[in-house]
């Protein structure tokens, strides 16, 4: 039995807080380098996608994120950290598949 994930829809880009397809619609297969087994399809960002992401990040920084009090930004970042910890086993498994190393490393 292999340690692969169930088939999923192609992963999308996250731009401006939304899951979006790459402008070109292109995807690529990410594979476990240890076994060469495919893991999933991932959206392939191009220059247009990078420009959209940078514009969205700048707008957030110059807008709500930049006006937010440091304590509020801290609360959000701590929540993000809590979510990573809450899903640590899943994140570790995915990262292990993606880099081809044993999970204990």
N, C-alpha and C positions, 0 to 999 in steps of 0.2 A: 504494500500500500504506500503510495506517495503522499507527501505532505503538501498538496496543492490546494488551492481554494476552489470552491464551487464556481462555475461559470457566472460571470457578472457582466452587466452592461459596461461598455468602455468607460474608463474613468474620464471625467471631464475636468476642465480647468476651473479654478476658483478665481473669479475676477469681480471685484467690487462686491464681495460677499455672496455671489451667485455662481452656481455651477453652470458653465457654458461650454459649448463645443469650440474647438479651435476654429479660427476664421477659415482656414483651408479645409476643415473637416478631416484633416489627416490624423491618423493614430499610428502607434507603433506597439509591438508586442514586447513586454518586458519579461525576461526569462530568468530562471534560477541558474546562475553561472556554474553551479556545481553539477547540475543534472541536465541543463539545457532544456528543461521542461518549461513551457509557457506559464506565466502567472496570470496575466491579464492584458487587455488592450488599454493603452493610455493615450490621452489626447496629446498631439504633438504641437506645441506652441510654436508659432512663427513670429516674425518681427511685428506684425500687426497686433498679435495677442500681447506681446511684451509692451508695446506702446499703450494699449488699452489698460493693462495692469498698472503701469507706471502712472498714467493719468488718474486712475482711480485712487491709487495710493496717495498721490499728491493732493487730490481733492479731499481725501479723508484727513490728511495731515493739516491742510490749511482750513479745514472745516471742523467737524465734530470731534475728531480725535485730538487735534491740536488745541481746541478750546477746553477739552476735558481736564479736570483737575487731576494731578498726578495720582492721588489716592484712588480715584475712580479707574484710571488706566491700570493701576496696580491690581485692583480687584478683578478686572477682566483678565489680566495676564495670569493671576493666581488661579482663576477659574479654568483657564485653558490648561494650566499645569495639572490641576485636579482631574480634568478630563483625560489627559494623557496617562496619568497614574491609574485612573479607573479602567482604562483600556490597555494597560501595559502589556498584558499577555498577548493580546491581539496585535498590538504594534510590534512587539518583539518577534512574533511569528512571521508577520509580513516582512519585517526587515531581514530576518534570517533567510526567508525565501529569496528576497531581492538581492542579497549580497552573497549567498551561497555558503555562509559559514555556520558552524554549529551554534545553537542558541546560547550556550554557556559563554561564548566569546562576546 
